[in-house]
């Protein structure tokens, strides 16, 4: 082989190797994306994104450790997989990007399912309710909407709970509408109203910050369940988590978690 032929052959070989290397580099994220469950089991660790500013789903306790329904669910899944759990605090804005960039294997952070999100991530079956409801002190007997007659209820004007309350409020209920959630909360906490119609997360904040009020869930206005987010294409991981959720529903563990943190069983949740 002439020196020129050797040089040409070498350049061709290097070019093919470079192209092959580039192909491997381009394919490796996809390959990784299909093997998350295998990687988790091999490393014996799973990274799960959770909220730390959204009681009762996720918040920092007096011991400065994350706690709440989503945190317990994350640890539950880790235990069922037999791996260590690394809790990754996220916000509403970055929870999906964390999943897409592999900073988290799962997102358990009050994540609702909608068509826009389904374009970029996958979802497991629902694991917990997220709802709007009427809340009041344990000492106040409210077992049906008829029991609201003669009682005052704070609600934020135009919010979903305001719309839902208007559909079921009986004659004689004193609905006091406020311009924002902070004003509604303040009215209830200060005793201006006997009850408040709000989301489970807002009620959770009230319960954490004002334990002396003994606030509890009373009446359901609207249910909007939470799902676990999984990166696109992670079918093995999604299937395994779905199996864990299904077993937890059958055993009653899902209902126990919901009752502990939300004051009511999870009930029927969508798949």
Buried (B, 14 or more C-beta within 10 A) or exposed (E): EEEEEEEEEEEEEEEEEEEEEEEEEEEEEEEEBBBBBEBBBEEEBBBBBBBBBBBBBBBBEEEEEBBBBBBBBBBBBBEBBEBEBBBBBBEEEBBBEBBBEBBBBBBBBBBEBEEEBEEEBBBBBBBBBBBBBBBBBEEBEBEEBEBBEEBBBBBBEEBBBBEBBEEBBEEEBBBBBBEEBEBBBEBBBEEBBBBBBBBBBBBBBBBBEEEEBEBBBBBBBBBBBBBBBBBBEBEBBBEBBBEBBBEBBEEEBBBBBBBEBBBBBBEEBEE
